Amino acid sequence: MDSLYDKLAGYQAEDVYPMHMPGHKRNTKLFEMPNPYSMDITEIDGFDDLHQPEEIILESIEQARRLYGAKHTYYLVNGSTVGLLAGIMACTKKHDHVLVARNCHKAVYNAIYMHELTPVYLYPEFNEDFGCYEEVSVSTVKKALEENEKISLVILTSPTYEGIVSDIAGIAAVCHERNIPLLVDEAHGAHLGFHPYFPESAVKEGADVVIQSVHKTLPAFTQTALLHSDDKLVDQTRIKRYLSMLQSSSPSYLLMAGIDKCVRYVSENKETVFSEYERDLKSFYERMKELKHLTLLTESGNSEVRRDPSKIVIGVAGTNLSASQLHEFLLNKYKIQLEMISRDYGIAMTSIGDTKEGYDRLAAALLEIDGSIETITRTDKINPYHIPRLVKVLEPYNAMDEDYDVIAFDEAAGRISAEYIYFYPPGIPVAVPGEVISKELLQAISEFKETEIHIKGVSDSSLQTLRVIKLKEA
């Protein structure tokens, strides 16, 4: 059996096109560096210290700050995850109430647990055709803040995995009327704001803390990210404190160099590369108008829904093709690896690292697949992301520390969950510890198990059993 290193070394020679992150797309013709062993160092003379940058690292961070127009910027070598943890904990105190979109990433829920916060959930609109969340509306946030006077922080994801962008400027204005900071998980939006074809970044739209994964949509190594912050409502001392606590005390200079190289590349070439990016995406979407059965979430433009066109979301609902079959066809026959699949769609992620050959291969494959399938009437509309909302009876930080029973999956309805249940990707929980498990949820999860979607968080990955809060003795 090959080692991980051997498998990676062999994979780079295979002709599989990466329609997935990281954003450099393994494009060694465009992005290259010397042997990493020759550059792997620790904190030595002349190379500064990430946890107290004063020289070369500070200069690099300043270039990133200027590129995005932020007040303060921080390098993250533990991904957007550490930025979300640090940002949320810096903006809150123990037992604060936070207004959080239910479609946030699991890292947000981990921060809520670690800082013993009380979540008040926002539920975005739901796209029935694709089975995904839409944007969080300004009116929804405003109403929630009016009804919950204890809120100390608002937490949203924009863009979503599917590229849906919320009205961050409008939401920020509503938050700031009440002196409440807005934190935006913009992990999928490090490329935003550099060209009018793409939505504006939350940094420019008034968010107080913005976390971006440069590795997702820009040419940088996996695990690299940025945290941007204003200082009107956010104490930078607290940001630095939590980053120092949560980030590795031995940050990788290779990862930091990757961020530096990425920022410099975008700074020097953004006008050219993003114009080419627009051209390639528009050309792809134009070809996709020939599709008769497969559907796409449309590119930005006249749509009332704000969309990041870099996410190519391919819908199979209403056809005799499943998303898992689409994934298998693309990978095995056309040598195209998608980023992720859900029940009714697959996502092809693009970036400035993509090539014309990559777009052409995907377009040709989708048109050929489209010609071999047919439209059918489907009745299975159930989706675990759109079931009746679960009732919270315990805060997550209390529920996770309670004694629990392990019971059969089919017997869990009506019991209080002691663990998370979420689908990965994207890592959005459908059940949070402290919520009452419903029959509808169990039915939806059972259906999803048949789609080859990865179900995470649970201790029993086979889902034969679930952990629930132990019943109190009478």
Salt bridges, closest charged atoms under 4 A:
ASP15 OD1 - ARG361 NH2 2.91
GLU62 OE1 - ARG65 NH2 3.06
GLU116 OE1 - HIS95 NE2 3.36
GLU128 OE2 - HIS386 ND1 2.85
GLU135 OE1 - ARG306 NH1 2.98
GLU146 OE2 - ARG178 NH2 3.93
GLU147 OE2 - LYS143 NZ 2.54
ASP167 OD2 - ARG306 NH2 3.64
GLU177 OE1 - ARG178 NH1 3.69
ASP208 OD2 - HIS176 NE2 2.69
ASP230 OD2 - LYS232 NZ 3.21
ASP231 OD2 - HIS72 NE2 3.03
ASP260 OD2 - ARG264 NE 3.01
GLU271 OE2 - LYS270 NZ 3.99
GLU278 OE1 - HIS195 NE2 3.36
GLU278 OE2 - LYS282 NZ 3.00
ASP280 OD1 - ARG279 NE 3.22
GLU286 OE1 - LYS289 NZ 3.07
ASP308 OD2 - HIS191 NE2 2.88
GLU328 OE2 - HIS327 ND1 3.37
ASP344 OD2 - ARG343 NH2 2.70
ASP344 OD1 - ARG378 NH2 3.07
ASP354 OD1 - LYS25 NZ 2.77
GLU357 OE2 - ARG361 NE 3.07
ASP360 OD1 - ARG287 NH1 3.68
ASP360 OD2 - LYS356 NZ 2.84
GLU368 OE2 - LYS333 NZ 3.04
ASP380 OD1 - ARG378 NE 3.12
GLU395 OE1 - LYS392 NZ 3.08
GLU402 OE1 - LYS472 NZ 3.29
ASP405 OD2 - ARG415 NH2 3.36
ASP405 OD1 - LYS470 NZ 2.73
GLU435 OE2 - ARG102 NH1 2.74
